[in-house]
């Protein structure tokens, strides 16, 4: 992070504070305070950062950003009305110290994978940084922005949300020079009630973008196609169904752990191969390829970057254990991503087993969504479905429409793991998919442990 004068910081957050000194870093966790940093006291549901201000000063913080004066440290405390807002305001100020490419990515599904692929592409030409982990909210994004420093030429920031206004605030801080919306699905429909409202919330990414900053949209998505064609700014589309898209993927061929395809665009046609499976990853890669072309990366370098992409965390990571292929895809789940995962599984050779847990934050749509996913599993030719969680019975009811499919429901994950371990055999392909809160990775760990003991 670049050094900032403390009065520069005060002006950025609209505080009347005046003092002397430099800020070398910004920290929100008293356990991670670095010497010379600005400690930002954030109020959370279970903690209040103001309780740790004195501790932060003891271990080297130079100043603190607080909502109230801290006795004994008045000359080091920048007081504001709302430290969360001030953190975003400071990040917005800091971001504008850099004249670089900034890609902002949002959407109902595929944000993180697209972020990783865009980063892989841009890194072929630029010194780039990206969002780490799940730091895609109003606390995490500023921390990513403060990682900008001299020499950085491009940044790829993921933006998450659960309601109106959040993407707007994130975009105003990040000021994207290129915005990407991956898809409008059902995630967060519990709070926003309709896909139209979800689309409206995602389109808030425009609030922080200049009028000449281009927007890259999924042209296979009905709402994004309609919205994008009526915007008075540069807009490009990517897709694999709508041939009118500016970047169109076709001739798709899936291997055991890779997917090859071609992308047609204004510059011609280029072959691409990614070390991931599934049509949804073709979409993500096409968006990444398009972003690279739009930001001056040669087509050959875009393809080279995509070939080097590595999945992050538990997002469709393929693991081989005792002759069994395991698809770890349990970081998050919604109707669209579950459907895509089942489609991917259906294209794999061998006996196909789906292990599905609850999809969360669907509100009144929960029962129907899980029923439809069970039916989709049956229609996709999945041989067995193991379901666990509050809505497991709805998976079963949907799958029951195809009497040839075996579906089993479990009340807890340990019994599921035991049954799965007794069932799997060499040559099987097992997909794990659920929302993060289900912690389906616990079943994966039990499965791996059991296989090693056989």
C-alpha positions in Angstrom: 0.0 0.0 0.0 1.2 3.5 -0.7 1.8 5.8 2.2 -1.0 8.3 3.0 -0.8 11.4 5.1 -3.3 11.1 8.0 -4.9 14.5 7.0 -5.3 13.0 3.5 -7.2 10.1 5.1 -9.3 12.4 7.2 -10.4 14.4 4.1 -11.2 11.2 2.3 -13.6 10.1 5.1 -15.1 13.5 5.7 -13.6 13.9 9.2 -12.6 17.1 10.9 -9.5 15.4 12.4 -6.1 17.1 12.0 -2.8 15.6 13.0 0.7 14.6 11.9 1.8 11.3 10.6 1.7 8.7 7.9 -0.5 5.6 7.3 1.4 2.6 6.0 -1.5 0.1 5.9 -5.1 -0.3 6.8 -6.2 -3.1 9.2 -9.6 -4.1 10.5 -8.5 -7.0 12.8 -6.6 -6.1 16.0 -4.8 -9.5 15.7 -3.3 -8.6 12.4 -2.2 -5.0 13.1 1.0 -3.9 11.4 3.3 -1.1 12.6 2.2 2.3 11.2 -1.3 1.1 10.1 -4.7 2.7 10.4 -6.9 0.4 12.6 -10.5 0.6 11.5 -13.0 -0.2 14.3 -15.8 -2.1 12.8 -19.0 -3.0 14.6 -20.1 -6.6 13.9 -23.0 -8.7 15.1 -20.9 -10.4 17.8 -18.1 -8.0 18.3 -17.2 -4.3 18.4 -13.8 -3.2 17.0 -13.9 -0.2 19.3 -13.2 -2.6 22.2 -9.8 -3.4 20.7 -8.5 0.1 19.8 -6.2 0.4 22.8 -4.8 -3.1 22.0 -4.2 -2.0 18.4 -2.2 1.0 19.5 -0.1 -1.1 21.9 1.1 -3.3 19.0 2.0 -0.5 16.6 -1.1 1.1 15.0 -0.4 4.7 14.2 -4.0 5.9 14.0 -7.5 4.5 14.5 -10.8 5.2 12.5 -13.6 5.1 15.0 -17.2 6.2 15.6 -16.4 7.7 19.0 -13.4 9.2 20.7 -11.1 6.8 22.5 -10.0 8.2 25.9 -6.2 8.7 26.0 -5.9 8.5 22.2 -7.8 11.5 21.0 -4.8 12.8 19.0 -4.7 9.5 17.1 -8.4 8.8 16.5 -10.1 9.9 13.3 -13.8 10.1 14.3 -16.6 9.5 11.7 -20.3 8.7 11.9 -20.0 5.2 10.3 -16.7 3.4 10.0 -18.1 0.9 7.5 -19.0 3.8 5.1 -15.7 5.5 5.9 -13.8 2.3 5.0 -15.5 2.3 1.6 -14.9 6.1 1.2 -11.2 5.7 1.9 -10.9 2.7 -0.5 -12.6 4.8 -3.2 -10.1 7.6 -2.7 -7.2 5.2 -2.7 -8.4 3.4 -5.8 -8.4 6.7 -7.7 -4.7 7.2 -7.1 -4.1 4.5 -9.8 -4.8 4.8 -13.5 -5.1 1.1 -14.2 -7.5 -1.5 -15.7 -10.0 -2.6 -13.1 -12.4 -5.4 -13.9 -15.5 -5.6 -11.7 -17.4 -8.9 -11.7 -20.8 -9.7 -10.4 -23.7 -12.1 -11.2 -25.8 -14.8 -9.6 -23.4 -17.7 -10.4 -19.8 -18.0 -11.7 -18.4 -14.9 -10.2 -15.4 -16.5 -8.5 -14.5 -18.8 -11.4 -14.8 -16.0 -13.9 -12.6 -13.8 -11.6 -9.9 -16.5 -11.6 -10.1 -17.0 -15.3 -10.0 -13.2 -16.0 -7.0 -12.9 -13.7 -5.3 -15.8 -15.5 -5.8 -14.0 -18.9 -4.8 -10.5 -17.8 -1.7 -11.8 -16.0 -0.4 -12.7 -19.4 0.1 -9.0 -20.2 -0.2 -7.1 -17.0 1.1 -7.2 -13.4 -2.3 -8.0 -11.9 -4.0 -8.6 -8.6 -7.3 -10.3 -7.8 -9.8 -10.7 -5.0 -8.6 -13.3 -2.5 -11.0 -15.8 -1.0 -14.4 -14.4 -0.3 -13.4 -10.8 0.2 -16.1 -9.5 -2.1 -18.3 -7.5 0.3 -18.2 -4.0 1.8 -15.5 -5.1 4.3 -13.5 -7.4 2.1 -13.4 -5.3 -1.1 -11.7 -2.3 0.5 -9.0 -4.6 1.8 -8.4 -5.8 -1.8 -8.2 -2.2 -3.0 -5.6 -1.3 -0.4 -3.4 -4.0 -2.0 -2.9 -1.8 -5.0 0.7 -0.4 -5.2 3.2 0.9 -7.6 3.7 -1.5 -10.5 0.2 -3.0 -10.5 -1.3 -2.6 -13.9 -4.7 -4.4 -13.5 -7.0 -5.6 -10.8 -9.9 -8.1 -10.9 -12.4 -7.5 -8.2 -15.4 -9.8 -7.4 -18.5 -8.1 -6.0 -21.2 -10.0 -4.0 -24.5 -8.9 -2.6 -27.7 -9.9 -0.9 -29.9 -6.8 -1.5 -30.3 -3.5 -3.3 -27.5 -0.9 -2.9 -24.6 -3.2 -2.1 -23.2 -3.5 -5.7 -23.6 0.2 -6.1 -21.5 0.9 -3.0 -18.9 -1.6 -4.1 -18.7 -0.3 -7.6 -18.4 3.3 -6.4 -15.4 2.2 -4.4 -13.7 0.0 -7.1 -14.5 2.2 -10.1 -14.4 -0.6 -12.7 -13.0 0.3 -16.1 -14.7 -2.9 -17.4 -17.8 -4.5 -15.8 -18.9 -8.2 -16.2 -22.2 -9.7 -15.2 -22.1 -13.5 -15.4 -25.8 -14.4 -15.1 -29.1 -13.5 -13.5 -30.3 -16.5 -11.5 -32.1 -17.4 -8.3 -29.5 -16.6 -5.7 -30.8 -14.2 -3.1 -34.3 -14.4 -4.4 -35.4 -14.8 -0.8 -34.6 -11.1 -0.3 -35.2 -9.7 -3.8 -38.3 -11.8 -4.7 -37.8 -11.9 -8.5 -35.1 -12.3 -11.2 -36.0 -8.8 -12.4 -35.1 -7.3 -9.1 -31.9 -9.4 -9.0 -31.0 -8.0 -12.4 -31.7 -4.5 -11.2 -29.4 -5.0 -8.2 -26.6 -6.5 -10.4 -26.9 -3.6 -12.9 -25.8 -1.3 -10.0 -22.3 -2.1 -11.1 -22.8 0.8 -13.6 -23.0 3.3 -10.7 -19.2 3.4 -10.3 -18.3 3.1 -13.9 -17.5 5.9 -16.3 -19.9 6.4 -19.2 -17.2 5.2 -21.6 -16.4 2.1 -19.6 -17.6 -1.1 -21.4 -20.0 -3.6 -19.9 -19.6 -7.3 -20.8 -22.8 -9.3 -20.4 -24.0 -12.9 -20.7 -26.0 -12.8 -24.0 -27.7 -16.1 -23.3 -29.4 -14.6 -20.3 -32.8 -13.1 -21.3 -32.8 -10.2 -18.9 -29.2 -9.2 -19.5 -29.7 -9.4 -23.3 -32.7 -7.1 -23.0 -31.1 -4.7 -20.6 -27.7 -4.5 -22.4 -29.2 -3.7 -25.8 -30.9 -0.6 -24.4 -27.8 1.0 -22.6 -26.2 4.1 -23.9 -22.6 2.9 -23.3 -20.3 0.3 -24.9 -21.7 -3.2 -24.4 -20.4 -6.5 -25.5 -22.1 -9.9 -25.1 -20.6 -13.4 -24.6 -22.5 -16.7 -24.9 -22.8 -20.2 -26.5 -26.5 -20.3 -27.4 -27.2 -16.8 -28.8 -25.2 -16.6 -32.0 -25.6 -12.8 -32.0 -23.2 -12.5 -29.2 -19.9 -10.6 -29.8 -18.0 -13.6 -28.3 -19.6 -16.9 -29.2 -18.4 -20.3 -28.0 -19.1 -23.4 -30.2 -17.8 -26.8 -31.2 -17.5 -27.8 -27.5 -15.7 -31.0 -26.7 -15.4 -32.3 -23.1 -12.7 -34.6 -21.9 -12.3 -36.3 -18.5 -10.9 -33.2 -16.9 -10.7 -30.6 -19.6 -13.0 -28.8 -22.1 -12.0 -27.6 -25.6 -14.0 -25.2 -27.7 -13.7 -22.4 -30.2 -14.6 -18.7 -29.8 -15.8 -16.6 -32.7 -15.4 -12.9 -32.3 -14.7 -9.8 -34.4 -11.0 -10.8 -34.7 -11.8 -14.2 -36.1 -12.0 -17.6 -34.5 -9.7 -19.0 -31.8 -9.4 -22.4 -30.2 -9.4 -22.6 -26.4 -8.9 -25.4 -23.8 -9.5 -25.1 -20.1 -8.6 -27.6 -17.4 -12.2 -27.8 -16.2 -15.4 -29.5 -17.2 -18.9 -28.3 -17.7 -20.7 -25.9 -20.1 -20.9 -23.3 -17.4 -17.1 -23.2 -17.4 -17.2 -22.6 -21.2 -19.3 -19.5 -20.4 -16.9 -18.3 -17.7 -13.9 -18.9 -20.0 -15.6 -17.1 -22.9 -16.2 -14.1 -20.6 -12.5 -14.1 -19.6 -11.3 -14.4 -23.2 -13.6 -11.5 -24.1 -12.3 -9.4 -21.2 -8.7 -10.0 -22.3 -9.4 -9.0 -25.9 -11.2 -5.9 -24.8 -8.3 -4.9 -22.6 -5.6 -5.4 -25.2 -4.4 -9.0 -24.6 -3.6 -11.0 -27.7 -5.9 -13.9 -28.5 -3.0 -16.4 -28.2 -2.2 -15.1 -24.7 -5.8 -15.2 -23.7 -5.9 -18.9 -24.6 -2.6 -19.5 -22.9 -3.9 -18.0 -19.7 -7.0 -20.0 -19.7 -5.1 -23.2 -20.2 -3.2 -22.4 -17.0 -6.3 -21.7 -15.0 -6.6 -23.5 -11.6 -9.9 -24.0 -9.8 -10.1 -22.2 -6.4 -11.1 -24.0 -3.2 -14.0 -26.4 -3.5 -15.3 -25.1 -6.8 -15.5 -28.1 -9.2 -12.2 -29.5 -8.2 -11.7 -33.0 -9.7 -9.9 -35.5 -7.5 -9.1 -39.2 -8.2 -9.3 -41.6 -5.2 -9.0 -45.4 -5.4 -10.2 -45.4 -9.0 -13.2 -43.1 -8.2 -13.6 -39.6 -9.7 -14.8 -37.0 -7.2 -16.1 -33.6 -8.3 -15.7 -31.3 -5.3 -18.2 -28.5 -6.0 -19.6 -27.6 -2.6 -18.5 -24.0 -2.0 -21.9 -22.7 -2.9 -25.1 -23.7 -4.7 -28.3 -22.4 -6.3 -30.7 -23.7 -8.8 -28.6 -22.6 -11.8 -25.3 -23.9 -10.5 -26.8 -27.2 -9.4 -28.4 -27.6 -12.8 -25.0 -26.9 -14.5 -23.2 -29.3 -12.1 -25.7 -32.1 -12.9 -25.2 -31.4 -16.6 -21.4 -31.7 -16.2 -21.9 -35.0 -14.3 -24.1 -36.3 -17.0 -21.3 -35.9 -19.5 -18.8 -38.0 -17.5 -18.1 -41.6 -18.3 -19.0 -44.3 -15.7 -21.7 -44.7 -13.1 -22.8 -41.2 -12.0 -23.7 -40.4 -8.4 -24.8 -37.0 -7.2 -24.6 -36.1 -3.5 -26.7 -33.0 -3.0 -27.3 -30.9 0.1 -29.5 -27.9 0.7 -29.6 -24.8 -1.5 -29.9 -21.9 0.9 -31.4 -18.4 0.7 -34.3 -19.3 -1.6 -37.1 -18.4 0.7 -40.6 -19.4 -0.6 -38.9 -20.9 -3.7 -37.0 -23.5 -1.7 -39.4 -26.5 -2.1 -39.9 -26.0 -5.8 -36.2 -25.4 -6.4 -35.1 -28.7 -4.7 -37.9 -30.6 -6.4 -36.8 -29.3 -9.8 -33.2 -30.2 -9.1 -34.2 -33.8 -8.2 -36.1 -34.0 -11.4 -33.2 -32.6 -13.4 -30.9 -35.2 -11.9 -33.3 -37.9 -13.1 -33.6 -36.4 -16.5 -29.8 -36.0 -16.8 -29.3 -39.7 -16.5 -27.7 -39.6 -13.1 -27.7 -43.2 -11.7 -27.9 -42.4 -8.0 -28.9 -39.4 -5.9 -27.8 -39.1 -2.2 -29.7 -36.2 -0.6 -29.1 -34.6 2.8 -30.5 -31.7 4.7 -33.8 -29.9 5.4 -35.0 -30.0 1.8 -33.6 -33.5 1.0 -37.1 -34.9 0.7 -37.9 -32.5 -2.1 -34.9 -33.7 -4.1 -36.3 -37.2 -3.6 -39.8 -36.3 -4.7 -38.5 -34.7 -7.9 -36.2 -37.6 -8.7 -39.1 -40.1 -8.1 -40.7 -38.9 -11.3 -38.1 -41.2 -13.0 -38.6 -44.6 -11.3 -35.4 -45.9 -12.8 -33.2 -43.7 -10.7 -32.1 -44.6 -7.2 -32.5 -41.8 -4.6 -31.7 -42.0 -0.9 -32.4 -39.4 1.7 -30.3 -39.0 4.9 -30.9 -37.0 8.1 -27.2 -36.5 8.8 -23.9 -36.4 7.0 -22.2 -39.2 8.9 -24.9 -41.7 7.8 -24.7 -40.4 4.3 -20.9 -40.9 4.2 -21.2 -44.4 5.5 -23.8 -45.4 2.9 -21.8 -43.7 0.1 -18.6 -45.5 1.2 -20.4 -48.9 1.0 -21.8 -48.0 -2.4 -19.0 -46.5 -4.5 -16.7 -48.7 -6.6 -13.9 -48.2 -9.1 -15.0 -46.3 -12.2 -17.7 -44.3 -10.4 -18.0 -40.5 -10.7 -19.3 -38.7 -7.6 -20.5 -35.1 -7.6 -20.8 -33.2 -4.3 -22.9 -30.0 -4.5 -24.5 -27.9 -1.7 -24.5 -24.4 -0.3 -21.5 -23.5 1.8 -23.4 -23.5 5.0 -24.2 -27.2 4.6 -20.5 -28.1 5.0 -20.7 -31.0 2.6 -16.9 -31.2 2.6 -17.2 -33.1 5.8 -18.7 -36.0 3.9 -15.9 -35.7 1.3 -13.3 -36.0 4.1 -15.1 -39.1 5.6 -15.3 -40.7 2.1 -11.5 -40.1 1.5 -10.6 -41.5 4.9 -12.7 -44.5 4.3 -11.3 -45.2 0.9 -7.7 -45.0 2.3 -8.6 -47.6 4.9 -10.0 -50.1 2.4 
